[in-house]
């Protein structure tokens, strides 16, 4: 269930604050990557190819999805007001990235310490995998409310919502199944730490969810939303481990849902502070421009 206060705040932020942030911050944020507006590469993407869909597909095809209306233009090099104030998406071009070794090399190029931190987190027992939301409602609420403020602003759940507003908690162990449609889906990914006897809604799960991200796919574009880690675990590099495993999954293409993605998107260059932008840079993201093909 969506918190109405949070929903209103998000709409207000997107309609009023974000255009102002683009005008104020785009140039300085691009300089962090040694780029100017003329250096930003454009990536044509498609969001709906009927031949790739499988029923029952969750996508509504009557209009362009909201995410792409925010991040993607429809005409190349347009100078309209909407284009000048459009967010600058942070991207990894999956179709140009190469194999797992190439991704490791990219991370090492951005920061010599990233891979060692990821390996240290894995040695500490942290593991990344897909999960069913209903199976870890209480842990997710604990993650969400572990901080009063995040990069995107205040966490309203901390004051207004209880765990059951996230989802109806499961009453038995649930297994993760493939999405109905391989190119339009939502998959929850999490970082787990073994904890014998740990329970969720009375069901023994034996592990604790300490970080998560809602990963969504709309045709060529895979994007992160609701990405959060527990305050007490962030120093263990759990978020970078989570990102690393998701990208490796997309590279491997061992499952139909991972095949053929062209772009991985995580917010905009204008979002958050310098710390979030640094994290995205170390994770392999770069400012880009999306155009609906």
Secondary structure, 3 states (H helix, E strand, C coil): CCCHHHHHHHHHHHHHHHHHHHHHHHHHHHHCCCCCHHHCCEEEECCCCHHHCCCCCCCCCCCCCHHHHHHEECCCCCCCHHHHCCCCEEEEEHHHHCCHHHHHHHHHHHCCCHHHHHHHHHHCCEEEEEECHHHHHHHHHHHHCCCCEECCEECCHHHHCCHHHCCCCCCCCCCCCCCCCCCEEEEEEEEEEECCCCEECCEECCEEEEEEEEEEEECCEEEEEEEEECHHHHHHCHHHHHHHHHHHHHHHCCCHHHCCCCEEEEEECCCCCHHHHHHHHHCCCEECEEEEC
